[in-house]
């Protein structure tokens, strides 16, 4: 019994390793060292490009919770990271080259994995997991477009920040739709003239992320969703007549129309997360925290995702994939990693781990692995496959988990309770699956 995995990043390595754990032969295709993407330099597998940190290690954090769940499902990446860890406070940071070498050795030494160091130009017949990452290009990208349709694959990620509902000051914001239309679908952050001018000055003077050379030449691709700071620099009133327009809204505290309004829209059905409408941005994360916290009602906002604008190939997964990451139109093909709409190294690896389990169990005729929604793996899967109005990548965060039955005021204790509940639920699912 054989399967193919395309891509030797974190997701692909997890997928191939998991297939082998079930006794299934895996052919793992990796384009290096024959071909390098613009962002990659090291010849080893599972290369970390942007950071050596795999985020927080403690259980009462979203990333720590996710890593604990992955460990219980037989992850390759988590133990390799722990073996090559370097001091970084509460984060799991690694020696990049040592980490890559450890993963590469585990793959090469596994008798059921055959590493093919060649660029894949097409998706083969038979069971396959595509885990080629956010810089997928060339013939393979064209093949994916052919399979998914022209609107199925995004080549740029332009996303607005997301904050938790509980961190919004509801004594300042008000729920309303313009001119009273709709069901008060938005939360509105009202600004007077003085507040707007201070916010505007901070916004136009904030520091942006430097784009890579390969992104700069294609910056025109997201002219249609212009960064809010770029729009602001076109004139002091540009955003006040754009995403911050106050028309059709009245602040119930004053009875008057505000000078400007930042609108927040629900990001999930539970209403635990809200995104800043029209706030696609290329500002550095620290600058986003500083400037956007000046918005009335967001002084203490907890950002579960900052805005991003960068080269990122990802699928319209809710429309295209099922809960086991199979392509609905061709179920022999699964996708894994950042392409599915998860964001971050650990999340990408987790997606590959799940894809490997799902495919292996299907090939062996075993019952599917049922992921509880209380687990971080289950919640991330839900984000990837559940229908949303405007699908955007998401990393692990406590806001995507179902709330506790009994509220816990202390944030640290609440997060610990959520993590313990989720890990316990996953452990039951693992035992139920005979793992």
C-alpha positions in Angstrom: 0.0 0.0 0.0 1.5 3.3 -1.1 0.8 7.1 -1.0 2.5 10.2 -2.3 3.2 13.3 -0.3 4.3 16.5 -2.3 6.3 19.0 -0.2 9.0 18.5 2.4 8.1 21.2 4.7 6.7 20.7 8.2 3.3 19.5 7.0 4.6 17.1 4.4 7.1 15.6 6.8 4.4 15.0 9.4 2.1 13.5 6.8 4.8 11.1 5.4 5.9 10.1 8.9 2.3 9.4 10.0 1.6 7.3 7.0 4.7 5.2 7.7 3.6 4.9 11.4 0.5 3.1 10.1 2.8 0.8 7.9 2.0 2.6 4.6 4.8 3.3 2.2 5.1 7.0 1.5 6.9 8.7 -1.4 7.9 12.2 -0.2 8.6 14.7 -3.0 10.8 17.7 -2.1 12.0 20.2 -4.8 15.3 21.1 -2.9 18.1 21.0 -3.6 17.2 20.9 -7.3 15.0 24.0 -7.0 14.7 26.6 -4.2 11.8 29.0 -3.7 12.7 32.7 -3.2 12.4 32.3 0.6 14.3 29.0 1.1 18.1 28.5 1.5 18.9 25.4 3.5 18.9 22.0 1.8 17.2 20.1 4.6 13.6 19.3 5.1 11.2 21.2 7.4 13.2 24.5 6.9 12.0 27.3 9.1 12.1 30.6 7.1 10.8 33.5 9.0 11.4 32.6 12.7 13.0 30.0 14.8 10.1 30.1 17.3 7.3 27.6 17.5 5.5 29.9 19.9 4.6 29.3 23.5 5.2 26.0 25.2 2.9 26.2 28.2 -0.4 24.4 28.1 -2.5 27.5 28.9 -1.6 29.0 25.5 -3.2 28.1 22.1 0.1 27.0 20.6 1.1 25.0 23.7 -2.3 23.3 23.7 -1.9 22.5 20.0 1.6 21.0 20.5 0.3 18.8 23.3 -2.5 17.5 21.1 0.0 16.8 18.3 2.3 15.0 20.7 -0.5 12.6 21.6 -1.2 11.9 18.0 2.5 10.9 17.3 3.9 14.1 15.9 7.4 14.0 14.4 7.9 17.8 14.5 7.3 18.4 18.2 9.9 16.0 19.6 12.4 17.1 17.0 11.8 20.7 18.1 12.2 19.8 21.8 15.5 18.0 21.0 17.0 21.0 19.2 15.5 23.8 21.5 17.4 26.9 22.4 16.7 29.2 25.4 13.8 31.5 24.6 11.9 32.1 27.8 8.4 30.5 27.6 8.6 29.9 23.9 9.8 26.7 22.0 12.5 28.1 19.9 15.0 25.9 18.0 18.3 25.9 16.3 17.0 26.1 12.7 19.6 24.0 11.1 19.7 21.4 13.9 15.9 21.1 13.8 15.9 20.6 10.0 18.7 18.1 10.3 16.8 16.1 12.9 13.6 16.0 10.8 15.6 15.1 7.7 17.4 12.2 9.5 14.1 10.8 10.8 12.6 10.8 7.3 15.7 9.4 5.6 16.1 6.7 8.2 12.5 5.5 8.0 12.4 2.4 5.8 8.8 3.1 4.7 9.6 6.6 3.4 11.2 7.2 0.0 12.5 10.7 -0.4 12.4 12.0 -4.0 14.5 15.2 -4.3 12.8 16.6 -7.4 10.3 19.2 -8.3 6.8 17.9 -8.8 5.1 19.4 -11.9 1.8 17.5 -11.6 -0.3 15.7 -9.1 0.0 11.9 -9.7 -2.8 9.4 -9.7 -3.6 7.5 -6.6 -3.7 8.7 -3.0 -1.8 11.9 -2.5 -1.3 14.7 0.0 -0.3 18.1 -1.4 1.6 20.1 1.1 3.7 22.5 -1.0 3.3 25.6 1.2 2.6 29.3 0.7 5.0 29.8 -2.2 3.6 27.1 -4.5 4.2 28.2 -8.1 4.8 27.0 -11.6 3.2 24.0 -13.2 2.0 22.6 -9.9 0.2 25.8 -9.1 -1.4 25.8 -12.5 -2.5 22.2 -11.9 -4.1 23.2 -8.6 -5.9 26.1 -10.3 -7.2 23.7 -13.0 -8.5 21.3 -10.3 -10.1 24.0 -8.1 -11.2 26.7 -10.5 -9.8 30.2 -11.0 -11.4 31.5 -7.8 -10.3 28.5 -5.8 -6.7 29.6 -5.2 -5.5 32.9 -3.7 -1.9 34.1 -4.4 -2.0 36.9 -1.9 -3.2 37.0 1.7 -4.7 40.3 2.5 -6.3 40.0 6.0 -7.6 42.4 8.6 -6.8 42.0 12.3 -9.1 40.0 14.6 -9.9 40.7 18.2 -11.7 38.8 20.9 -15.2 40.0 21.8 -14.5 39.8 25.5 -11.6 42.3 25.2 -13.8 45.0 23.4 -15.2 47.8 25.7 -18.9 47.4 25.1 -19.6 50.5 27.1 -18.1 52.5 24.2 -18.9 50.5 21.0 -22.5 50.2 19.8 -24.3 47.6 17.7 -25.9 48.9 14.5 -26.2 48.6 10.8 -26.1 51.7 8.6 -29.5 53.4 8.4 -31.0 50.7 10.6 -30.8 48.1 7.9 -30.1 44.6 8.9 -29.9 43.1 12.4 -27.3 45.3 14.0 -24.7 43.2 12.3 -21.7 45.4 13.2 -20.1 46.7 16.3 -19.2 50.4 15.8 -16.3 52.2 17.4 -17.2 55.9 17.3 -14.5 58.6 17.0 -14.8 62.4 17.5 -12.7 64.8 15.5 -9.9 64.9 18.0 -9.7 61.1 18.4 -9.7 60.7 14.6 -6.9 63.2 14.0 -4.7 61.5 16.6 -5.4 58.1 15.2 -4.7 59.3 11.6 -1.4 60.8 12.5 -0.3 57.6 14.3 -1.5 55.5 11.3 0.4 57.4 8.6 3.6 57.5 10.6 3.6 53.8 11.7 6.3 51.5 10.4 5.4 48.9 7.8 6.8 45.4 7.1 9.4 45.4 4.3 8.2 43.2 1.4 10.4 40.5 -0.1 11.7 41.3 -3.6 9.4 38.6 -5.1 6.4 40.2 -3.4 7.2 43.8 -4.5 6.9 43.0 -8.2 3.4 41.7 -7.7 2.2 44.3 -5.2 -0.3 45.4 -7.8 -2.2 42.1 -7.2 -3.8 43.5 -4.0 -4.4 47.0 -5.2 -8.1 46.1 -4.8 -7.7 45.6 -1.1 -5.3 48.4 -0.4 -3.5 48.6 3.0 -5.4 51.0 5.2 -2.2 53.0 6.0 -1.5 53.4 2.2 -5.1 54.6 1.7 -4.7 57.0 4.6 -1.6 58.6 3.1 -3.7 59.7 0.1 -5.2 62.4 2.2 -6.5 63.1 5.8 -10.1 62.4 4.8 -9.6 59.5 2.5 -10.3 56.7 5.0 -13.1 58.9 6.6 -14.9 58.6 3.3 -13.8 54.9 3.0 -13.7 52.2 5.6 -14.2 54.7 8.5 -17.2 56.5 7.0 -19.8 57.4 9.6 -22.8 57.9 7.3 -26.0 56.2 8.4 -24.8 55.7 12.0 -25.7 57.5 15.3 -23.9 57.1 18.5 -26.6 56.3 21.1 -24.5 58.0 23.8 -24.6 61.4 22.1 -27.5 61.0 19.6 -25.2 62.4 16.9 -23.3 61.0 13.9 -19.6 60.4 14.9 -16.8 62.1 13.0 -15.5 58.6 12.0 -16.4 55.0 12.7 -14.4 51.8 12.7 -16.7 48.8 12.2 -16.2 45.4 13.6 -17.8 42.3 12.0 -18.3 38.9 13.5 -15.6 36.5 12.5 -17.4 33.3 13.7 -20.9 32.2 14.4 -20.4 32.1 18.1 -19.5 35.9 18.1 -16.4 35.4 20.1 -14.2 37.0 17.5 -14.5 40.2 15.5 -12.5 41.6 12.6 -11.7 45.2 11.8 -13.6 45.9 8.6 -11.4 47.4 5.8 -8.2 47.2 7.9 -6.0 45.1 5.6 -2.6 46.3 6.6 1.1 45.8 6.1 2.1 47.5 9.4 4.5 45.6 11.8 2.6 43.7 14.4 3.8 45.9 17.3 2.7 49.0 15.4 -0.7 47.4 14.8 -1.1 46.9 18.5 -0.1 50.4 19.3 -2.1 52.2 16.6 -5.3 50.1 16.6 -5.5 50.2 20.4 -6.2 54.0 19.9 -9.6 53.1 18.4 -12.3 53.8 21.0 -13.4 50.6 22.5 -10.2 48.7 21.6 -7.8 50.2 24.2 -7.5 46.7 25.8 -8.2 44.6 22.7 -6.7 41.2 22.5 -5.5 40.5 19.0 -5.7 36.9 18.0 -4.5 37.6 14.5 -2.8 40.7 13.2 -3.3 42.0 9.7 -1.1 40.6 6.9 -0.5 41.3 3.3 2.0 38.9 1.7 2.6 36.2 -0.9 0.6 33.2 0.3 -1.0 30.5 -1.8 -4.1 29.2 -0.1 -7.3 27.5 -1.1 -10.9 28.5 -0.7 -11.0 25.5 1.6 -14.6 25.7 2.9 -15.9 25.4 -0.6 -13.3 22.8 -1.8 -12.3 20.5 1.0 -14.2 18.2 3.4 -13.4 17.5 7.1 -10.6 15.1 6.2 -8.9 17.6 3.8 -10.0 15.7 0.7 -10.7 17.7 -2.5 -14.4 17.3 -2.9 -14.2 17.1 -6.7 -11.3 14.5 -6.5 -11.2 12.7 -3.1 -8.0 10.9 -3.8 -6.2 14.2 -3.4 -5.8 15.8 0.1 -4.2 19.1 1.0 -2.2 19.9 4.1 -0.3 22.8 5.6 -0.7 26.5 5.1 -2.4 25.9 1.7 -5.5 24.8 3.6 -5.9 28.1 5.5 -4.1 27.5 8.7 -1.4 30.0 9.6 1.9 29.4 11.4 4.5 26.7 11.6 2.9 24.6 14.3 -0.6 24.8 12.7 0.9 23.8 9.3 2.6 20.8 10.8 -0.7 19.9 12.7 -2.6 19.9 9.4 -0.1 17.5 7.8 -0.3 15.3 10.9 -4.1 15.1 10.5 -4.0 14.6 6.8 -1.7 11.6 7.3 -4.0 10.1 9.9 -7.1 10.6 7.8 -5.5 9.1 4.6 -3.9 6.2 6.5 -7.2 5.2 8.2 -9.1 5.5 4.9 -6.5 3.2 3.1 -6.6 0.6 5.9 -10.4 0.6 6.2 -10.3 2.0 9.7 -13.0 4.3 11.2 -12.3 8.0 10.7 -10.6 9.9 13.5 -13.3 12.1 15.0 -11.9 15.4 16.3 -13.9 17.0 19.1 -14.6 20.7 18.6 -13.2 21.4 22.1 -9.7 20.4 20.9 -7.5 22.9 19.1 -7.1 20.4 16.2 -10.9 20.1 15.9 -11.4 23.9 16.1 -8.8 24.6 13.4 -10.4 21.9 11.2 -13.7 23.6 11.7 -12.2 26.9 10.6 -10.8 25.4 7.5 -13.9 23.6 6.3 -16.9 25.5 7.6 -18.6 28.0 5.3 -17.7 31.7 5.9 -18.4 34.8 3.9 -14.8 35.7 3.3 -12.4 32.9 4.1 -9.0 33.9 5.5 -6.1 31.9 7.1 -6.2 31.5 10.8 -3.7 30.4 13.4 -4.4 28.6 16.7 -6.1 30.9 19.3 -8.4 30.4 22.2 -11.1 32.4 20.6 -12.0 29.6 18.1 -12.8 27.2 20.9 -16.4 26.8 22.3 -16.7 28.7 25.5 -16.7 27.0 28.9 -20.0 26.0 30.4 -19.1 28.0 33.5 -17.3 31.3 32.8 -13.9 31.8 34.4 -12.9 35.5 34.9 -9.2 35.0 35.3 -7.7 34.8 31.8 -4.9 32.4 32.6 -7.1 30.1 34.5 -9.7 30.2 31.7 -7.2 29.3 29.1 -5.9 26.5 31.2 -9.4 25.2 31.7 -10.0 25.3 27.9 -6.8 23.5 27.2 -7.4 20.8 29.8 -10.9 20.3 28.5 -9.7 20.1 24.9 -6.8 17.7 25.5 -9.1 15.4 27.6 -11.7 15.4 24.8 -9.0 14.5 22.2 -7.6 11.8 24.4 -11.0 10.1 24.5 -11.2 10.4 20.7 -7.8 8.9 20.3 -8.7 5.9 22.5 -12.0 5.5 20.6 -10.1 5.3 17.4 -7.8 2.6 18.8 -4.6 4.6 18.6 
